[in-house]
């Protein structure tokens, strides 16, 4: 189970200080992970104080990682193919 899905209790218990939980997706770096993270958090995000800002920043971080990997992967593949 992805780590962010293990955080359901924070939402169920209404812990208003759990806004930082939305940042847990910062480790994701694929479109599939981004979509899964977004689908899980988006309907719940307004229930946690400070979470909308953390959520938006985390989505931006994931998008940047996806873009970097997309740009650098061909170069890395060429480099490692020669090893």
N, C-alpha and C positions, 0 to 999 in steps of 0.2 A: 504494500500500500504506500503511495507517495506520502511523504512526510506531512504535507499540508492537509491531507485528508485525516490525519490523526489529531487534528486540532479542533474537532467538532465540539468538544466539551466547552471550550471557551465561548463559542457562539451560543450553545444551549443554555449555559449558565448566565449569559448576559454580562460577562465581565467587561465592563466599559474600558478598562485599562489595557485591553489586549490588542490595541491597534497595531502594535509592532508585529503581530503575527502575520500581517499581510506581506511583510518583507521576506518571509520564508522562501518565496519563489525566486529570490535573487540568484540562486544556484542553477536555475534552469537556462538552457541555451539551445533549445530546439523549438520549432513551431508547434509540434505536438504537445510538448511540456507547457508552452505558453498558453495554448488553447485550453488545456486541462486545468491549469492554474486559474485562468480567467473565468472559466465556467464554474469552478468551485467557489471562488471568492466574490465575484461580482454581485450575486444576489444577496450576499450577507454583509457587504463591506460597510454600509451605512450604519450598521448596528454597533460598530466599534469606534470609539473616540480616536481620532487621528488616523484611522485606517485608510480613508480615501486618498490622502496624500501619499502615504507609504505605498499603497496599491498602485497608484499612477507612476510613481518613481520606479517601482519594481518592474512594472510592465515595460517602461522605457529601458531599464537595464537589460532585460531579457531581449528586447528588440535590438539593442546595440550589440549584444553578444552574438545574436543570430547573424547580424550584418557582418561583423568581423569574421566570423567563421566562414560565411559565404564568400567573402573576399579573399581570405587567406588560405582556405582549404586547397584550391588548385596549386598554389605555390608549395604548400606543404606536401601534397601528394607527389609532385615532381621531385622535390628534394628527397623524400624518403624512398621513392621508387629507385633512386640511384644508389641506395645504401645496401 
